[in-house]
Amino acid sequence: MDYLGIDMSCAIGSLRNGEFPEKDCLLPLISKLLGYCLVAASITVKLPQIMKIVQHKSVRGLSVVAFELEVVGYTISLAYCLHKSLPFSAFGEMAFLLIQALILVACIYYYSQPVPVTTWLRPLLYCAVAPTVIAGQINPTLFEALYASQHAIFLFARLPQIWKNFKNKSTGELSFLTFFMNFAGSIVRVFTSLQEKAPLSILTGFALGVITNGSILTQILLYSKPAPAKEKKGN
């Protein structure tokens, strides 16, 4: 009994016999289910951040380079997982995260007017190279090197934002909900990668995501300022 790549026969057979499924049967099932839940949840991960920017018409405290590098990292990660023919439940959220990351960068550009000409060169270069990378039409050795570099890309995508938060003692317009979901998603992906026996390079990337997203989430909690209490009017 197989649904969306999830083998249910083991668990259902055990339950029919009045037995609780064994660990070797249950863990892969949980991994698959968590994977698909994560893919479904990824559709809305960056929406809180996008809505906060649009609502306040401000990108205060946001590092443009950090979000641009995030787009590059998602592109490489998606392309590599497609190249390795991993099950959709193991990487599907990358497609949705990439789309939202592109919208997010567009919002940052829009609310950062005027944008220097040199800044526009980066998205033009991305549009020229990204289709070739996603299609996997590059040398396999280069592909492996490119994926290995994406760990550094994601790391450097977070470091400028972490440093900016620390320097300003403020997280500006960063969304708590978005980074909480990023953090939780990274933890889930570490678990599913172990169960899917994904390459070590993929597991390392998700582990770095736990550390960096956790750092920013901690900063949001530390630097958030309570809303000022409204003064009561005198009688």
C-alpha positions as CSV (number, residue, x, y, z in Angstrom):
1,M,0.0,0.0,0.0
2,D,1.8,3.1,-1.3
3,Y,0.6,6.7,-1.3
4,L,2.8,9.5,-2.6
5,G,5.9,7.3,-2.0
6,I,4.8,6.5,1.6
7,D,4.6,2.7,2.3
8,M,1.7,2.3,4.7
9,S,1.5,-1.5,4.5
10,C,3.9,-2.1,7.4
11,A,2.1,0.2,9.9
12,I,-1.4,-0.8,8.8
13,G,-0.4,-4.5,9.1
14,S,0.9,-4.1,12.6
15,L,-2.3,-2.1,13.7
16,R,-4.6,-4.8,12.2
17,N,-2.8,-7.4,14.4
18,G,-3.4,-5.2,17.4
19,E,0.3,-4.3,17.6
20,F,2.1,-1.0,17.7
21,P,4.4,-0.6,14.7
22,E,8.1,-1.3,15.3
23,K,10.7,1.5,15.2
24,D,12.1,0.4,11.8
25,C,8.6,0.6,10.4
26,L,7.4,3.8,12.1
27,L,10.4,6.1,11.7
28,P,10.5,6.0,7.9
29,L,6.7,6.6,7.9
30,I,7.0,9.6,10.2
31,S,9.9,11.0,8.1
32,K,7.8,10.9,5.0
33,L,4.8,12.4,6.6
34,L,6.9,15.2,8.2
35,G,8.5,15.8,4.8
36,Y,5.1,16.4,3.1
37,C,3.9,18.5,6.0
38,L,7.0,20.6,5.6
39,V,6.4,21.0,1.9
40,A,2.8,22.1,2.6
41,A,3.9,24.5,5.3
42,S,6.6,26.0,3.1
43,I,4.0,27.6,0.9
44,T,3.5,30.3,3.7
45,V,6.9,30.4,5.4
46,K,8.0,33.8,4.0
47,L,4.5,35.4,3.7
48,P,4.7,36.9,7.2
49,Q,8.0,38.6,6.3
50,I,6.6,39.8,2.9
51,M,3.4,41.1,4.6
52,K,5.3,42.9,7.3
53,I,7.4,44.8,4.7
54,V,4.4,45.7,2.6
55,Q,2.3,46.7,5.7
56,H,5.0,49.0,7.1
57,K,6.4,50.0,3.7
58,S,9.8,49.6,5.2
59,V,12.8,47.3,5.0
60,R,14.4,48.8,8.1
61,G,17.0,46.5,9.6
62,L,17.0,44.1,6.7
63,S,20.2,43.1,4.9
64,V,19.7,43.2,1.1
65,V,22.7,41.0,0.5
66,A,21.5,38.4,3.0
67,F,18.2,37.9,1.1
68,E,19.9,37.9,-2.3
69,L,22.3,35.2,-1.2
70,E,19.4,33.2,0.2
71,V,17.9,33.2,-3.3
72,V,21.2,31.8,-4.7
73,G,21.3,29.2,-2.0
74,Y,17.8,28.0,-2.6
75,T,18.4,27.8,-6.3
76,I,21.5,25.6,-5.9
77,S,19.9,23.4,-3.3
78,L,16.8,22.8,-5.5
79,A,18.9,22.1,-8.6
80,Y,21.1,19.6,-6.7
81,C,18.2,17.7,-5.2
82,L,16.5,17.4,-8.6
83,H,19.9,16.2,-10.0
84,K,20.2,13.5,-7.3
85,S,16.5,12.4,-8.0
86,L,15.6,12.6,-4.3
87,P,12.0,12.0,-3.4
88,F,9.8,15.2,-3.6
89,S,9.1,14.9,0.2
90,A,12.8,15.3,0.9
91,F,13.2,18.7,-0.9
92,G,9.8,19.9,-2.2
93,E,9.8,23.0,0.0
94,M,12.8,24.4,-1.8
95,A,10.7,25.2,-4.9
96,F,8.2,27.2,-2.8
97,L,10.9,28.9,-0.7
98,L,12.7,30.0,-3.8
99,I,9.5,31.6,-5.3
100,Q,8.8,33.4,-2.0
101,A,12.5,34.5,-1.7
102,L,12.4,36.0,-5.2
103,I,9.2,37.9,-4.2
104,L,10.8,39.0,-1.0
105,V,13.9,40.4,-2.7
106,A,11.6,42.2,-5.2
107,C,9.8,43.8,-2.2
108,I,13.1,44.9,-0.7
109,Y,14.2,46.5,-4.0
110,Y,10.9,48.3,-4.3
111,Y,11.0,49.8,-0.8
112,S,14.7,50.6,-1.1
113,Q,14.3,53.1,-3.9
114,P,16.4,54.5,-5.4
115,V,18.3,51.2,-6.1
116,P,21.8,51.7,-7.5
117,V,22.5,50.5,-11.1
118,T,25.2,48.1,-9.7
119,T,22.5,46.4,-7.6
120,W,20.4,45.6,-10.7
121,L,23.3,43.8,-12.2
122,R,23.0,41.0,-9.6
123,P,19.4,40.0,-10.5
124,L,20.3,40.2,-14.2
125,L,23.2,37.9,-13.7
126,Y,21.0,35.5,-11.7
127,C,18.3,35.4,-14.4
128,A,21.0,34.5,-17.0
129,V,22.6,31.7,-15.0
130,A,19.8,30.2,-12.8
131,P,17.9,28.3,-15.6
132,T,21.1,26.4,-16.7
133,V,21.8,25.4,-13.0
134,I,18.2,24.3,-12.3
135,A,18.2,22.2,-15.6
136,G,21.4,20.5,-14.4
137,Q,23.2,21.4,-17.7
138,I,26.6,21.8,-16.1
139,N,29.6,19.5,-15.5
140,P,28.8,17.0,-12.7
141,T,32.1,17.8,-10.9
142,L,31.2,21.5,-11.0
143,F,27.7,20.7,-9.8
144,E,29.2,18.9,-6.7
145,A,31.5,21.9,-6.0
146,L,28.6,24.3,-6.5
147,Y,26.5,22.4,-4.0
148,A,29.3,22.3,-1.5
149,S,29.7,26.1,-1.8
150,Q,26.0,26.6,-1.1
151,H,26.6,25.8,2.5
152,A,28.9,28.8,2.6
153,I,26.3,30.8,0.7
154,F,23.6,30.1,3.2
155,L,26.0,30.8,6.1
156,F,27.0,34.2,4.6
157,A,23.4,34.9,3.8
158,R,22.7,34.8,7.5
159,L,25.9,36.3,8.9
160,P,25.3,39.9,7.6
161,Q,21.8,39.9,9.1
162,I,23.1,38.5,12.4
163,W,25.8,41.1,12.5
164,K,23.4,43.9,11.6
165,N,21.0,42.8,14.3
166,F,23.8,42.7,16.9
167,K,25.2,46.1,15.8
168,N,21.9,47.8,15.9
169,K,20.6,45.9,18.9
170,S,17.4,45.7,16.9
171,T,15.9,43.3,14.3
172,G,13.9,45.9,12.5
173,E,11.2,44.5,10.3
174,L,12.3,40.9,10.6
175,S,9.4,38.6,11.1
176,F,9.5,36.3,14.1
177,L,7.0,33.9,12.5
178,T,9.1,33.5,9.4
179,F,12.3,32.7,11.2
180,F,10.5,30.4,13.7
181,M,9.2,28.4,10.8
182,N,12.7,28.4,9.1
183,F,14.2,27.1,12.4
184,A,11.6,24.4,12.9
185,G,11.8,23.4,9.3
186,S,15.6,23.0,9.5
187,I,15.2,20.7,12.5
188,V,12.6,18.5,10.7
189,R,14.9,18.4,7.6
190,V,17.8,17.1,9.7
191,F,15.5,14.2,10.9
192,T,14.1,13.4,7.4
193,S,17.6,13.6,5.8
194,L,18.9,11.0,8.3
195,Q,15.9,8.8,7.5
196,E,16.1,9.2,3.7
197,K,19.9,8.5,3.9
198,A,20.5,11.8,2.1
199,P,24.2,12.7,1.2
200,L,26.2,14.2,4.1
201,S,26.5,17.5,2.2
202,I,22.7,17.9,2.3
203,L,22.5,17.0,6.0
204,T,25.3,19.5,6.8
205,G,23.3,22.3,5.0
206,F,20.2,21.7,7.1
207,A,22.3,21.5,10.3
208,L,23.8,24.9,9.5
209,G,20.2,26.1,9.0
210,V,19.3,25.1,12.5
211,I,22.3,27.1,13.9
212,T,21.9,30.3,11.8
213,N,18.1,30.5,11.9
214,G,18.2,29.7,15.6
215,S,20.6,32.6,16.1
216,I,18.4,35.1,14.4
217,L,15.3,33.8,16.2
218,T,17.1,34.3,19.5
219,Q,18.0,37.9,18.5
220,I,14.4,38.7,17.6
221,L,13.4,37.5,21.1
222,L,16.3,39.4,22.8
223,Y,16.0,42.7,20.9
224,S,12.2,42.9,20.6
225,K,10.9,45.9,22.5
226,P,7.5,45.7,24.2
227,A,4.9,48.0,22.8
228,P,4.5,51.2,24.9
229,A,1.6,51.1,27.2
230,K,-1.2,53.6,26.4
231,E,-1.7,56.3,28.9
232,K,-5.1,56.3,30.5
233,K,-7.1,59.4,30.1
234,G,-8.1,61.3,33.2
235,N,-11.6,61.5,34.2
